[in-house]
Amino acid sequence: MQQKFDSVVSASHPALPGHFPGDAVVPAVVILDRVRGALRSWRERRRMTGIARARFTAVLRPDESFTITLTSDDLVRVAFDCRKADGTRFADGEILASVAEQGQRHEQ
């Protein structure tokens, strides 16, 4: 199974100030949060429970469009691949996921 999601991190995102002032980059934690959100959009009851591996190979700038591709056979181990609009991969890895229990409070 595979699903793609388009995303962009606005230059006004609160995590950006302080990350290389004057030459802003999107922090890895913000990219991983977008991956987590993509998983929730793909499979509403799935929650990211861990990161098996993550690699960041290029800089993502604020307001730069990108695509997250999620791939999984079992929805427990989910590969992610993040590419800029020009096709440049800037992040990839594998997250771990589980089914949220009924009544479990969902993070935003």
C-alpha positions as CSV (number, residue, x, y, z in Angstrom):
1,M,0.0,0.0,0.0
2,Q,1.2,3.5,-0.8
3,Q,-0.2,7.0,-0.3
4,K,1.2,10.4,-1.2
5,F,0.6,13.7,0.6
6,D,1.5,17.2,-0.5
7,S,2.7,19.6,2.2
8,V,4.5,22.9,2.8
9,V,5.8,24.5,6.0
10,S,4.9,28.2,6.2
11,A,7.6,30.7,6.9
12,S,5.4,31.8,9.8
13,H,5.6,28.4,11.5
14,P,6.5,29.0,15.2
15,A,9.4,26.5,15.2
16,L,11.4,28.4,12.6
17,P,12.7,31.4,14.5
18,G,16.1,30.6,15.9
19,H,16.8,27.9,13.3
20,F,19.6,29.6,11.3
21,P,18.3,33.2,11.5
22,G,18.5,34.9,8.1
23,D,18.9,31.5,6.4
24,A,15.9,29.6,7.8
25,V,15.6,25.8,7.4
26,V,12.7,23.6,8.5
27,P,13.8,21.5,11.6
28,A,13.7,17.7,11.3
29,V,11.1,17.6,14.1
30,V,8.7,19.6,12.0
31,I,9.2,17.3,9.1
32,L,8.6,14.2,11.3
33,D,5.4,15.9,12.6
34,R,4.2,16.2,9.0
35,V,5.0,12.5,8.4
36,R,2.9,11.8,11.6
37,G,0.1,13.9,10.3
38,A,0.2,12.1,6.9
39,L,-0.1,8.8,8.6
40,R,-3.2,10.0,10.5
41,S,-4.7,11.3,7.3
42,W,-4.1,8.0,5.5
43,R,-5.3,5.7,8.3
44,E,-7.3,7.7,10.9
45,R,-6.9,5.1,13.7
46,R,-3.2,4.7,13.2
47,R,-0.8,6.5,15.5
48,M,3.0,6.9,15.2
49,T,4.5,5.1,18.2
50,G,8.2,5.4,17.2
51,I,10.9,6.1,14.7
52,A,12.8,3.0,13.5
53,R,15.2,5.2,11.4
54,A,15.2,8.7,9.9
55,R,17.7,10.3,7.5
56,F,17.8,13.9,6.5
57,T,19.9,14.4,3.4
58,A,19.1,17.9,2.2
59,V,17.8,21.2,3.5
60,L,14.1,22.0,3.3
61,R,13.3,25.8,3.3
62,P,10.2,27.5,4.6
63,D,7.4,27.8,2.0
64,E,9.0,25.0,-0.2
65,S,6.5,22.5,-1.4
66,F,7.1,18.8,-0.8
67,T,5.5,15.4,-1.1
68,I,5.5,12.7,1.6
69,T,5.1,9.2,0.3
70,L,4.1,6.5,2.9
71,T,4.5,2.8,2.0
72,S,3.5,-0.2,4.1
73,D,2.4,-3.8,3.8
74,D,1.2,-4.1,7.4
75,L,0.7,-0.5,8.7
76,V,3.0,-1.4,11.6
77,R,6.2,-0.5,9.9
78,V,5.6,2.5,7.6
79,A,8.4,3.7,5.2
80,F,8.4,7.4,4.4
81,D,10.0,9.3,1.6
82,C,10.0,13.1,1.4
83,R,10.8,14.9,-1.8
84,K,10.8,18.5,-2.9
85,A,8.8,19.6,-6.0
86,D,11.8,19.1,-8.2
87,G,12.1,15.5,-7.0
88,T,15.1,16.0,-4.6
89,R,14.8,13.6,-1.7
90,F,15.5,15.4,1.6
91,A,14.3,12.9,4.1
92,D,13.4,9.2,4.4
93,G,13.1,6.5,7.0
94,E,10.7,4.2,8.7
95,I,8.2,4.9,11.5
96,L,6.3,2.5,13.7
97,A,2.6,2.6,14.1
98,S,-0.2,1.0,16.1
99,V,-4.0,1.2,16.2
100,A,-5.3,3.8,18.7
101,E,-7.5,2.3,21.3
102,Q,-11.2,3.2,21.3
103,G,-11.7,6.2,23.6
104,Q,-8.0,7.0,23.5
105,R,-7.3,10.8,23.5
106,H,-5.9,11.8,20.1
107,E,-3.0,14.1,19.9
108,Q,-3.2,17.1,17.5
